[in-house]
Amino acid sequence: MKKWIVLVLLTLSFNVISEVHTPHCLAACPEAQSNNATNDLIVRDIYTLSSNDSTKFTDWAAYKITKETIGSGCNRRWKKDPKLTKSETLEPKDYKGAHDKLGIDRGHQVPLASVCSSPNYQQANYLSNITPQKSELNQGPWKHLEEKSRNIVKDENIQLYVITGPLYERGMPQLPNATKEHKIPSGYWKVVSTLDFDTETIQVASFIMDQESKRKDHYCDKAVSLSEVETRSKFDLFPSLDNMYKVNEELQNRFCPKASQAQ
C-alpha cells in the first residue's frame, strides 16, 4: 500500500491526469477541474483524502459507511497527520481559543461515528481530516445529515459512499492562535451515493451548507443537485462515470421524502 501511495503522489506532481481508484470512491476519486493546487493524496484503511498544502485542509475526503464500520464511544485524540510535514498541515495547538473567539469546532470530514468500529478509527482524528466548522453547523444540520446517513445504512442494510469537502467562496476570519497561513472554509458540500448493481446506476443525494447555518436548520433545506456541487467545488466527483455507470438523484428521496413528494 505504501508503494502504491508514493506512485500516486509522483504522478500528481508531474500534472499527469490519472484516474485514482480506491475502495472509498465509487467511480474513481474526484478530479480537480483545474490543477493549480499542490496536494497530498492520502489513502488509508477508512478513507481517501486530498490535503491542500495552501489551505492546510483537505480539498475532499471519501469514505464508505457499512453496518460494520458504524460505532460510538471512540475517543477524540487529535494528532497531526504523520504523512504530512509541519508546513503542510495544522497542529492541535493551532485550534486553541478558536471556539471561544469564533464559535468554531474541530469538524471531522470523515465523521468518527461512521468509522468508529473500524480497527483504525483513530485515523479519523488526524488533523488532515479536520476543518474549522462553526459549532451551529457542526452540531446542527451537518451532524443530523451524518446521522441520517448511518440510519439509512442500518435500516436498509446497504453501503453508502460519501465524498465531502470545503468551499471557499468568501473570506473568513483566521484561527486566532494558528501560526501558519491557512484558509477557513466558508461552507461545505457532501455527496452521498450508493450503487444499484441491477441497473448499474449510482444514486446520489447532494447537499451544500454555509458556515453560518443555524443549529435548528434542516439538512433537507440544504439539498442541491450534483451538478451544483461539482460547479461550486470545481471537482469532477465521479470521473469514471461515463465509462462505468449511469447516475441519478433518487437517493435524495430517501433522505428527504417529504421534499421529494412536494416537488
Buried (B, 14 or more C-beta within 10 A) or exposed (E): EEEEBEEBEEBBEEEEEEEBBBBBBBBBBBBBEEEEEEBBBBBBEBBBBBBBBBBBBBBBBBBBBBBEBBBEEBEEEBBBBEBBEEEBBBBBEBBEEBBEEBBBBBBBBBBBBBBBBBEEBBBBBBBBBBBBBBBBBBBBBBBBBBBBBBEBBEEEEBBBBBBBBBBBEEEBEBBBEBEBEBBBBBBBBBBBBBBBEEEEBBBBBBBBBBBEBEBEBEBBEBBBEBEEBBEBBEBBBBBBBEEBBEBEBBBBBBBBEEBBEEE
